[in-house]
Amino acid sequence: MTAATITFAGGPIFDGEMLVEGHAARFVDGRLDCILPESQLSAGEVIENLSGDILSPGYVDLQVNGGGGVMFNDDPSVETLRHIAGAHRQLGATSILPTLITDTPEKTRAAIAAATQAIKQGVRGIAGLHLEGPHLSVRRKGAHDAALIRPMEGADLQQLLDAAKVLPALMVTIAPESVTTAQVETLTKAGVIVSMGHSDAAFETCVTYVKAGAHCATHLFNAMSQLGNREPGLVGAVLSQGAMSAGLIADAIHVHSETMRAAFAAKQGPGRLFLVSDAMAVAGTDLTAFKLEGRIIQRENGRLTLQDGTLAGADLDLTTALRVLTTKVGISLPDALAAATRIPGDIISQRAISDLSTITQAIRISPDLSQARPVVAG
């Protein structure tokens, strides 16, 4: 049988590290064969003209609450996950962690079961699961329901350990106020990605939790103790602790562009900042409002808010976040692309999904960063 070969040329190629100009990407039977100078292309080769578009690995979004008009919390099922993943794929995110916001123990069990089944069924785009709560701080609850926030107990810990055995990636957002360092150590040893967020913890407390294995933070600057002159807070821990990486909602609404600029300059490595959408049901739709557990959330001028004005997730896709980083924050396009692809892919230990490995994981991004679309739709 003759191998199917298709080659993309006529635009920059992002290989996960840098933008390559004047080159082409050849795929054989759907998998990347090589990146080669355009001058070396064969005369009879089938060429897909990028027409100036950027060929890139698909985005890896580790915080996706909903999309296509539905929320994961409303119906934590395989069909919901398939619908959300499909909506985000059309926005360029080919791998996502569907995210359950603080809810009941029954909803948490259902979310784990749905993600597990979606993985078994090979639902395209589902890379694992992110549980954002319920073990958070009421003082930094944001749009989470305070009545459902609670400390982690033995049964909760065991449920997470069991989930980690069957899911390729499990991220859990916790606050030191509701989880012990011993629990964090146990989760980390089991392969769970422990992310601190929705916390008012002091800097020294956060450093202690970093040493216990909490090497990530959820939506930097939002719903967390801030960087102060005498108390650096969780923000200070993220920036100063090299072991920590952090998601960032780069819409210039959740975080000011100059604050983001300072954060990128101050971040100590090897941990890195990466982009998340924190997307809600409106992603990929023209909806102007939706409900979260019975509460109305309004969409207006790029903001999603509860009736009291509290931000409730984000009206954001990662192409828009790239545009904000490059035009308002001063981040280079290769670094911004890495923050949307390679870095989050590395966080969940799935490098294969964040390099240019297959045609079905590749996307085309317009040169003006106004849109992204999958190379192969579906």
Backbone hydrogen bonds in HBPLUS format (Angstrom, degrees):
<---DONOR---> <-ACCEPTOR-->    atom                        ^
c    i                          cat <-CA-CA->   ^        H-A-AA   ^      H-
h    n   atom  resd res      DA  || num        DHA   H-A  angle D-A-AA Bond
n    s   type  num  typ     dist DA aas  dist angle  dist       angle   num
A0029-ASP N   A0004-ALA O   2.68 MM  25  5.00 168.8  1.69 155.6 159.1     1
A0006-ILE N   A0027-PHE O   2.97 MM  21  5.40 158.2  2.02 151.7 158.8     2
A0027-PHE N   A0006-ILE O   2.81 MM  21  5.40 174.6  1.82 162.6 164.5     3
A0007-THR N   A0046-VAL O   3.05 MM  39  6.16 152.1  2.13 157.5 166.2     4
A0048-GLU N   A0007-THR O   2.66 MM  41  5.92 167.6  1.67 165.3 168.0     5
A0008-PHE N   A0025-ALA O   2.87 MM  17  5.19 162.8  1.90 146.0 147.7     6
A0025-ALA N   A0008-PHE O   2.90 MM  17  5.19 155.4  1.96 147.1 154.1     7
A0009-ALA N   A0048-GLU O   3.16 MM  39  6.37 159.0  2.20 150.8 153.9     8
A0050-LEU N   A0009-ALA O   2.70 MM  41  5.76 169.6  1.71 160.5 163.4     9
A0052-GLY N   A0010-GLY O   2.82 MM  42  5.80 150.6  1.91 144.1 152.4    10
A0055-LEU N   A0012-PRO O   2.94 MM  43  6.39 163.1  1.97 160.5 163.1    11
A0013-ILE N   A0020-VAL O   2.98 MM   7  5.04 158.5  2.02 137.2 144.2    12
A0020-VAL N   A0013-ILE O   2.71 MM   7  5.04 162.7  1.74 141.3 147.1    13
A0014-PHE N   A0055-LEU O   2.81 MM  41  6.12 171.4  1.81 171.8 174.8    14
A0015-ASP N   A0018-MET O   3.15 MM   3  5.93 159.2  2.19 160.0 158.7    15
A0038-GLU N   A0022-GLY O   3.05 MM  16  5.91 172.9  2.05 140.5 138.8    16
A0024-ALA N   A0036-LEU O   2.74 MM  12  5.44 157.0  1.79 158.8 166.0    17
A0036-LEU N   A0024-ALA O   2.94 MM  12  5.44 149.0  2.03 150.1 158.2    18
A0026-ARG N   A0034-CYS O   2.91 MM   8  5.49 166.4  1.93 168.8 172.3    19
A0033-ASP N   A0026-ARG O   2.71 MM   7  5.54 170.4  1.72 155.7 157.7    20
A0034-CYS N   A0026-ARG O   3.37 MM   8  5.49 155.5  2.43 138.8 143.5    21
A0028-VAL N   A0031-ARG O   2.82 MM   3  5.40 153.4  1.89 160.8 154.5    22
A0031-ARG N   A0028-VAL O   3.14 MM   3  5.40 169.5  2.15 114.5 116.1    23
A0359-ILE N   A0030-GLY O   2.77 MM 329  5.15 162.6  1.79 146.4 149.9    24
A0032-LEU N   A0357-SER O   2.88 MM 325  5.17 166.8  1.89 129.3 133.1    25
A0040-GLN N   A0037-PRO O   2.94 MM   3  5.57 162.8  1.97 119.1 124.7    26
A0041-LEU N   A0038-GLU O   3.20 MM   3  5.50 168.4  2.22 115.2 116.1    27
A0045-GLU N   A0042-SER O   3.32 MM   3  5.30 166.8  2.33 107.1 110.0    28
A0053-ASP N   A0050-LEU O   2.91 MM   3  5.12 165.9  1.93 118.5 120.0    29
A0054-ILE N   A0365-ILE O   2.81 MM 311  4.97 170.2  1.82 151.7 151.9    30
A0365-ILE N   A0054-ILE O   2.86 MM 311  4.97 157.4  1.91 141.2 148.9    31
A0056-SER N   A0363-ILE O   2.99 MM 307  5.42 165.0  2.02 155.2 158.9    32
A0363-ILE N   A0056-SER O   2.82 MM 307  5.42 160.7  1.86 161.8 167.2    33
A0058-GLY N   A0361-GLN O   2.58 MM 303  5.31 134.1  1.78 169.9 169.6    34
A0059-TYR N   A0092-GLY O   2.87 MM  33  5.87 158.3  1.92 150.7 150.0    35
A0094-THR N   A0059-TYR O   3.10 MM  35  5.80 122.4  2.45 133.7 145.2    36
A0095-SER N   A0059-TYR O   3.33 MM  36  6.59 151.4  2.42 164.1 164.7    37
A0060-VAL N   A0340-ALA O   2.86 MM 280  6.04 161.9  1.90 156.9 160.7    38
A0061-ASP N   A0095-SER O   2.96 MM  34  6.44 151.5  2.04 159.6 162.3    39
A0097-LEU N   A0061-ASP O   2.89 MM  36  6.42 144.0  2.02 156.4 157.7    40
A0278-ASP N   A0063-GLN O   2.98 MM 215  5.05 130.4  2.23 153.2 159.7    41
A0064-VAL N   A0097-LEU O   3.36 MM  33  6.18 150.3  2.45 159.5 154.0    42
A0099-THR N   A0064-VAL O   2.68 MM  35  5.23 153.4  1.75 144.5 140.6    43
A0065-ASN N   A0279-ALA O   2.84 MM 214  5.57 136.7  2.03 148.4 156.8    44
A0072-PHE N   A0065-ASN O   3.00 MM   7  5.95 179.1  2.00 162.8 162.5    45
A0066-GLY N   A0279-ALA O   3.14 MM 213  5.95 127.2  2.43 121.7 127.5    46
A0067-GLY N   A0070-VAL O   2.93 MM   3  5.56 152.4  2.01 156.3 165.2    47
A0070-VAL N   A0067-GLY O   3.26 MM   3  5.56 171.1  2.27 112.5 115.2    48
A0068-GLY N   A0283-ALA O   2.75 MM 215  5.78 171.7  1.76 161.3 162.7    49
A0069-GLY N   A0281-ALA O   2.69 MM 212  4.49 150.2  1.78 154.6 149.6    50
A0074-ASP N   A0071-MET O   3.20 MM   3  5.39 131.3  2.45  98.9 110.9    51
A0077-SER N   A0075-ASP O   2.75 MM   2  5.65 120.7  2.11 118.3 101.0    52
A0081-LEU N   A0077-SER O   3.08 MM   4  6.39 159.0  2.12 147.7 153.3    53
A0082-ARG N   A0078-VAL O   2.86 MM   4  6.15 155.3  1.93 152.2 159.3    54
A0083-HIS N   A0079-GLU O   3.00 MM   4  6.19 153.4  2.07 144.7 151.6    55
A0084-ILE N   A0080-THR O   2.89 MM   4  6.13 166.1  1.91 156.8 160.0    56
A0085-ALA N   A0081-LEU O   2.90 MM   4  5.94 168.4  1.91 150.5 154.4    57
A0086-GLY N   A0082-ARG O   3.04 MM   4  6.08 152.2  2.12 137.9 145.6    58
A0087-ALA N   A0083-HIS O   3.08 MM   4  6.33 154.6  2.14 146.9 153.1    59
A0088-HIS N   A0084-ILE O   3.04 MM   4  6.33 160.4  2.08 153.7 158.7    60
A0089-ARG N   A0085-ALA O   2.86 MM   4  6.00 142.9  1.99 143.6 154.3    61
A0090-GLN N   A0086-GLY O   3.33 MM   4  6.56 151.9  2.41 142.6 147.6    62
A0091-LEU N   A0088-HIS O   2.95 MM   3  4.89 143.8  2.09  96.8 108.3    63
A0093-ALA N   A0088-HIS O   2.95 MM   5  5.32 149.3  2.04 149.0 140.9    64
A0092-GLY N   A0089-ARG O   2.97 MM   3  5.02 161.7  2.01 105.4 110.7    65
A0096-ILE N   A0125-GLY O   2.73 MM  29  5.88 160.6  1.77 175.3 168.9    66
A0127-ALA N   A0096-ILE O   2.97 MM  31  5.63 173.9  1.97 160.3 159.5    67
A0130-HIS N   A0098-PRO O   2.94 MM  32  5.98 159.4  1.99 158.7 154.2    68
A0100-LEU N   A0130-HIS O   2.94 MM  30  6.46 151.1  2.02 162.1 169.4    69
A0132-GLU N   A0100-LEU O   2.94 MM  32  5.91 149.5  2.03 147.8 157.5    70
A0102-THR N   A0132-GLU O   3.09 MM  30  6.07 117.1  2.50 165.0 148.6    71
A0108-THR N   A0104-THR O   3.05 MM   4  6.38 157.4  2.10 152.6 159.2    72
A0109-ARG N   A0105-PRO O   3.00 MM   4  6.27 160.9  2.04 149.5 153.8    73
A0110-ALA N   A0106-GLU O   3.00 MM   4  6.24 158.1  2.05 144.9 151.2    74
A0111-ALA N   A0107-LYS O   2.83 MM   4  6.05 152.0  1.91 149.1 156.6    75
A0112-ILE N   A0108-THR O   3.03 MM   4  6.29 162.0  2.07 153.2 157.0    76
A0113-ALA N   A0109-ARG O   2.98 MM   4  6.19 162.1  2.01 149.5 154.8    77
A0114-ALA N   A0110-ALA O   2.85 MM   4  6.02 156.0  1.91 146.9 153.5    78
A0115-ALA N   A0111-ALA O   2.97 MM   4  6.13 167.3  1.98 152.0 155.1    79
A0116-THR N   A0112-ILE O   2.95 MM   4  6.06 159.6  2.00 147.7 154.0    80
A0117-GLN N   A0113-ALA O   2.97 MM   4  6.17 160.6  2.01 147.9 152.6    81
A0118-ALA N   A0114-ALA O   2.86 MM   4  6.04 154.3  1.92 148.0 156.0    82
A0119-ILE N   A0115-ALA O   3.00 MM   4  6.21 154.5  2.06 148.4 154.1    83
A0120-LYS N   A0116-THR O   3.06 MM   4  6.33 160.5  2.09 145.5 151.1    84
A0121-GLN N   A0117-GLN O   2.85 MM   4  6.05 151.1  1.93 148.8 156.5    85
A0123-VAL N   A0118-ALA O   2.92 MM   5  5.23 168.7  1.94 156.7 156.5    86
A0122-GLY N   A0119-ILE O   3.07 MM   3  5.03 152.2  2.15  99.7 108.4    87
A0126-ILE N   A0123-VAL O   3.39 MM   3  6.13 169.8  2.40 136.1 139.0    88
A0129-LEU N   A0169-ALA O   3.01 MM  40  6.40 147.3  2.12 145.7 155.5    89
A0171-MET N   A0129-LEU O   2.92 MM  42  6.32 166.2  1.94 158.2 162.5    90
A0131-LEU N   A0171-MET O   2.85 MM  40  6.29 158.6  1.90 159.8 161.1    91
A0173-THR N   A0131-LEU O   2.89 MM  42  6.24 161.3  1.92 146.5 152.4    92
A0136-LEU N   A0134-PRO O   3.00 MM   2  5.70 134.3  2.22 103.7  91.0    93
A0150-ARG N   A0134-PRO O   3.05 MM  16  6.06 153.2  2.12 135.1 143.0    94
A0175-ALA N   A0135-HIS O   2.93 MM  40  6.31 143.4  2.06 157.5 154.5    95
A0137-SER N   A0198-HIS O   2.99 MM  61  5.84 145.7  2.11 164.2 174.5    96
A0140-ARG N   A0137-SER O   3.10 MM   3  5.45 144.1  2.24 105.9 115.6    97
A0141-LYS N   A0138-VAL O   3.27 MM   3  4.84 143.1  2.41 116.5 108.4    98
A0144-HIS N   A0141-LYS O   2.99 MM   3  5.25 160.6  2.02 134.8 134.0    99
A0148-LEU N   A0145-ASP O   3.02 MM   3  5.65 157.8  2.07 118.3 124.9   100
A0149-ILE N   A0146-ALA O   3.28 MM   3  5.32 156.5  2.34 102.6 109.4   101
A0152-MET N   A0178-SER O   2.88 MM  26  6.10 163.1  1.91 171.8 166.2   102
A0156-ASP N   A0153-GLU O   3.05 MM   3  5.26 119.2  2.44 101.8 116.8   103
A0157-LEU N   A0153-GLU O   3.01 MM   4  6.33 162.6  2.04 159.6 164.5   104
A0158-GLN N   A0154-GLY O   3.00 MM   4  6.25 162.9  2.03 151.6 155.9   105
A0159-GLN N   A0155-ALA O   3.01 MM   4  6.15 153.1  2.08 141.9 149.2   106
A0160-LEU N   A0156-ASP O   3.09 MM   4  6.39 154.1  2.16 150.1 156.1   107
A0161-LEU N   A0157-LEU O   2.98 MM   4  6.27 156.0  2.04 150.7 157.8   108
A0162-ASP N   A0158-GLN O   2.91 MM   4  6.12 156.8  1.96 150.0 155.8   109
A0163-ALA N   A0159-GLN O   2.99 MM   4  6.20 152.4  2.07 140.9 148.7   110
A0164-ALA N   A0160-LEU O   2.92 MM   4  6.12 152.1  2.00 147.3 154.3   111
A0165-LYS N   A0162-ASP O   3.20 MM   3  5.39 140.9  2.36  99.1 109.7   112
A0166-VAL N   A0163-ALA O   3.09 MM   3  5.54 146.7  2.21 109.8 118.6   113
A0167-LEU N   A0163-ALA O   3.00 MM   4  6.07 141.8  2.15 158.1 169.5   114
A0193-ILE N   A0170-LEU O   2.85 MM  23  6.10 169.2  1.86 161.6 163.1   115
A0172-VAL N   A0193-ILE O   2.90 MM  21  6.24 159.9  1.94 162.1 163.7   116
A0195-SER N   A0172-VAL O   2.90 MM  23  5.91 177.6  1.90 150.3 150.3   117
A0174-ILE N   A0195-SER O   2.78 MM  21  6.17 153.1  1.85 155.4 164.6   118
A0197-GLY N   A0174-ILE O   3.01 MM  23  5.90 150.4  2.10 142.9 148.2   119
A0178-SER N   A0175-ALA O   2.89 MM   3  5.64 161.7  1.93 125.4 130.4   120
A0184-VAL N   A0180-THR O   3.09 MM   4  6.44 153.9  2.16 145.0 152.2   121
A0185-GLU N   A0181-THR O   2.89 MM   4  6.14 160.8  1.93 151.6 156.4   122
A0186-THR N   A0182-ALA O   3.03 MM   4  6.25 157.6  2.09 145.5 151.3   123
A0187-LEU N   A0183-GLN O   2.94 MM   4  6.16 160.8  1.98 149.9 155.0   124
A0188-THR N   A0184-VAL O   2.87 MM   4  6.04 165.9  1.89 155.4 159.3   125
A0189-LYS N   A0185-GLU O   3.03 MM   4  6.16 161.8  2.06 148.2 152.8   126
A0190-ALA N   A0186-THR O   3.23 MM   4  6.42 135.0  2.45 135.9 147.1   127
A0190-ALA N   A0187-LEU O   3.05 MM   3  5.13 130.7  2.30  96.8 110.5   128
A0192-VAL N   A0187-LEU O   3.02 MM   5  5.31 155.2  2.09 152.5 144.6   129
A0191-GLY N   A0188-THR O   2.96 MM   3  5.14 161.1  1.99 109.1 114.5   130
A0196-MET N   A0216-CYS O   2.83 MM  20  6.27 154.3  1.90 146.1 138.4   131
A0218-THR N   A0196-MET O   2.91 MM  22  6.08 154.9  1.97 141.7 146.5   132
A0198-HIS N   A0223-ALA O   2.97 MM  25  4.73 108.5  2.50 145.1 163.2   133
A0225-SER N   A0199-SER O   2.94 MM  26  6.42 123.7  2.26 148.0 156.8   134
A0206-CYS N   A0202-ALA O   2.97 MM   4  6.30 159.1  2.02 155.2 161.7   135
A0207-VAL N   A0203-PHE O   2.91 MM   4  6.25 155.7  1.97 155.4 162.6   136
A0208-THR N   A0204-GLU O   3.07 MM   4  6.29 152.5  2.15 142.8 149.6   137
A0209-TYR N   A0205-THR O   3.08 MM   4  6.45 149.9  2.17 146.7 154.8   138
A0210-VAL N   A0206-CYS O   2.87 MM   4  6.21 142.8  2.01 146.8 158.2   139
A0211-LYS N   A0207-VAL O   3.02 MM   4  6.32 158.0  2.07 149.5 154.3   140
A0212-ALA N   A0208-THR O   3.11 MM   4  6.40 131.3  2.36 132.7 145.9   141
A0214-ALA N   A0209-TYR O   2.99 MM   5  5.66 166.6  2.01 148.7 144.7   142
A0213-GLY N   A0210-VAL O   2.96 MM   3  5.16 148.8  2.06 102.7 112.6   143
A0215-HIS N   A0213-GLY O   3.00 MM   2  5.65 113.5  2.46 113.5  96.5   144
A0245-SER N   A0215-HIS O   2.97 MM  30  6.32 146.8  2.08 134.0 140.4   145
A0217-ALA N   A0245-SER O   2.92 MM  28  6.43 121.5  2.27 136.6 153.2   146
A0247-GLY N   A0217-ALA O   3.09 MM  30  6.42 159.9  2.13 164.6 162.8   147
A0222-ASN N   A0219-HIS O   2.99 MM   3  5.70 146.4  2.11 134.8 145.4   148
A0220-LEU N   A0247-GLY O   2.79 MM  27  5.99 166.2  1.80 162.4 158.0   149
A0235-VAL N   A0225-SER O   3.22 MM  10  6.52 162.5  2.25 162.8 167.9   150
A0228-GLY N   A0231-GLU O   2.88 MM   3  4.99 144.5  2.01 127.9 135.4   151
A0236-GLY N   A0232-PRO O   2.85 MM   4  4.45 145.5  1.97 139.6 136.9   152
A0237-ALA N   A0233-GLY O   3.12 MM   4  6.47 149.5  2.22 142.4 151.1   153
A0238-VAL N   A0234-LEU O   2.94 MM   4  6.22 158.7  1.99 153.5 158.2   154
A0239-LEU N   A0235-VAL O   3.10 MM   4  6.38 163.8  2.13 153.3 156.8   155
A0240-SER N   A0236-GLY O   2.96 MM   4  5.99 151.2  2.04 146.4 154.1   156
A0241-GLN N   A0237-ALA O   2.95 MM   4  5.59 151.2  2.03 146.2 151.2   157
A0268-GLN N   A0239-LEU O   2.93 MM  29  5.87 153.3  2.01 146.9 154.8   158
A0244-MET N   A0241-GLN O   3.03 MM   3  5.67 160.8  2.06 119.7 125.6   159
A0271-GLY N   A0242-GLY O   2.69 MM  29  5.21 145.3  1.81 148.2 159.0   160
A0246-ALA N   A0272-ARG O   3.12 MM  26  6.65 149.3  2.21 141.6 147.3   161
A0274-PHE N   A0246-ALA O   2.92 MM  28  6.20 158.6  1.97 153.5 156.1   162
A0248-LEU N   A0274-PHE O   2.82 MM  26  6.01 124.9  2.12 152.0 168.7   163
A0276-VAL N   A0248-LEU O   3.13 MM  28  5.74 157.5  2.19 139.3 136.6   164
A0259-THR N   A0256-HIS O   3.04 MM   3  5.17 123.6  2.37 100.4 115.1   165
A0260-MET N   A0256-HIS O   2.98 MM   4  6.36 155.2  2.05 154.6 162.0   166
A0261-ARG N   A0257-SER O   2.93 MM   4  6.19 153.4  2.00 142.8 150.3   167
A0262-ALA N   A0258-GLU O   3.03 MM   4  6.23 158.3  2.08 141.6 146.4   168
A0263-ALA N   A0259-THR O   2.96 MM   4  6.18 151.9  2.04 144.3 152.5   169
A0264-PHE N   A0260-MET O   2.96 MM   4  6.23 165.1  1.98 158.8 160.8   170
A0265-ALA N   A0261-ARG O   3.13 MM   4  6.33 154.7  2.20 144.2 151.3   171
A0266-ALA N   A0262-ALA O   2.89 MM   4  6.01 144.0  2.03 144.2 154.1   172
A0267-LYS N   A0263-ALA O   2.94 MM   4  5.87 139.6  2.11 151.7 159.3   173
A0275-LEU N   A0339-ALA O   2.84 MM  64  5.54 169.8  1.85 134.5 136.8   174
A0314-ALA N   A0278-ASP O   2.95 MM  36  5.40 155.3  2.01 142.3 140.3   175
A0283-ALA N   A0280-MET O   3.15 MM   3  6.03 170.2  2.16 128.8 131.4   176
A0285-THR N   A0282-VAL O   2.91 MM   3  5.30 144.3  2.04 149.5 143.2   177
A0299-ARG N   A0288-THR O   2.85 MM  11  4.88 153.5  1.92 146.4 137.5   178
A0290-PHE N   A0297-ILE O   3.07 MM   7  5.47 149.8  2.16 146.0 155.4   179
A0297-ILE N   A0290-PHE O   2.77 MM   7  5.47 166.6  1.79 171.8 170.5   180
A0292-LEU N   A0295-ARG O   2.78 MM   3  5.08 160.2  1.82 145.5 150.2   181
A0295-ARG N   A0292-LEU O   2.95 MM   3  5.08 165.3  1.98 114.0 116.7   182
A0298-GLN N   A0305-THR O   2.92 MM   7  5.41 155.3  1.98 160.1 154.9   183
A0305-THR N   A0298-GLN O   3.02 MM   7  5.41 152.1  2.10 143.8 152.3   184
A0300-GLU N   A0303-ARG O   2.95 MM   3  5.32 158.5  1.99 148.0 155.1   185
A0303-ARG N   A0300-GLU O   2.98 MM   3  5.32 155.1  2.04 113.0 121.0   186
A0312-ALA N   A0304-LEU O   2.83 MM   8  5.46 162.6  1.86 139.2 140.1   187
A0306-LEU N   A0310-THR O   2.87 MM   4  5.29 155.7  1.93 148.5 154.6   188
A0309-GLY N   A0306-LEU O   2.96 MM   3  5.30 163.7  1.99 116.5 119.9   189
A0321-ALA N   A0317-ASP O   3.13 MM   4  6.49 153.0  2.21 143.8 152.1   190
A0322-LEU N   A0318-LEU O   2.92 MM   4  6.11 148.9  2.01 138.5 145.8   191
A0323-ARG N   A0319-THR O   3.05 MM   4  6.37 155.4  2.11 146.0 152.3   192
A0324-VAL N   A0320-THR O   2.95 MM   4  6.28 153.5  2.02 151.0 158.2   193
A0325-LEU N   A0321-ALA O   2.95 MM   4  6.21 165.4  1.98 152.4 155.9   194
A0326-THR N   A0322-LEU O   2.97 MM   4  6.17 161.3  2.00 153.1 157.7   195
A0327-THR N   A0323-ARG O   2.93 MM   4  5.86 156.7  1.99 146.8 153.1   196
A0328-LYS N   A0324-VAL O   2.84 MM   4  5.25 154.4  1.91 139.0 146.3   197
A0329-VAL N   A0324-VAL O   3.24 MM   5  6.61 134.1  2.47 149.7 156.7   198
A0330-GLY N   A0325-LEU O   3.00 MM   5  6.20 113.5  2.45 143.6 160.8   199
A0331-ILE N   A0325-LEU O   2.99 MM   6  5.45 170.1  2.00 143.9 141.8   200
A0336-ALA N   A0332-SER O   2.88 MM   4  6.12 156.4  1.93 154.8 162.5   201
A0337-LEU N   A0333-LEU O   2.84 MM   4  6.00 163.0  1.87 156.1 160.4   202
A0338-ALA N   A0334-PRO O   2.95 MM   4  6.14 154.0  2.02 143.7 150.9   203
A0339-ALA N   A0335-ASP O   3.06 MM   4  6.30 146.6  2.17 140.3 148.8   204
A0340-ALA N   A0337-LEU O   3.04 MM   3  5.14 144.8  2.16 100.2 111.0   205
A0341-THR N   A0337-LEU O   3.02 MM   4  6.16 118.4  2.41 141.8 158.2   206
A0341-THR N   A0338-ALA O   3.23 MM   3  5.07 148.0  2.34  95.7 104.9   207
A0343-ILE N   A0338-ALA O   2.96 MM   5  5.82 165.0  1.98 149.7 154.5   208
A0345-GLY N   A0341-THR O   3.06 MM   4  6.08 149.2  2.16 146.5 156.1   209
A0346-ASP N   A0342-ARG O   2.82 MM   4  6.07 149.6  1.92 152.0 160.0   210
A0347-ILE N   A0343-ILE O   3.01 MM   4  6.32 147.7  2.12 146.7 156.2   211
A0348-ILE N   A0344-PRO O   3.31 MM   4  6.62 151.7  2.39 146.9 150.8   212
A0350-GLN N   A0345-GLY O   2.93 MM   5  5.31 170.0  1.94 159.9 156.6   213
A0349-SER N   A0346-ASP O   2.94 MM   3  4.72 159.3  1.98 103.6 107.6   214
A0353-ILE N   A0350-GLN O   3.01 MM   3  5.78 150.5  2.09 121.1 128.0   215
A0354-SER N   A0351-ARG O   2.90 MM   3  5.26 153.2  1.97 112.4 121.2   216
A0361-GLN N   A0358-THR O   3.20 MM   3  5.41 151.8  2.29 102.1 110.5   217
A0362-ALA N   A0359-ILE O   3.17 MM   3  5.19 162.5  2.20 104.6 109.9   218
A0375-VAL N   A0362-ALA O   3.03 MM  13  5.75 172.3  2.04 139.1 137.3   219
A0364-ARG N   A0373-ARG O   2.86 MM   9  5.49 164.1  1.88 163.3 166.0   220
A0373-ARG N   A0364-ARG O   2.98 MM   9  5.49 151.1  2.06 146.7 155.9   221
A0366-SER N   A0371-GLN O   3.00 MM   5  5.72 166.4  2.02 161.3 165.5   222
A0369-LEU N   A0366-SER O   2.85 MM   3  5.19 160.4  1.88 121.0 124.6   223
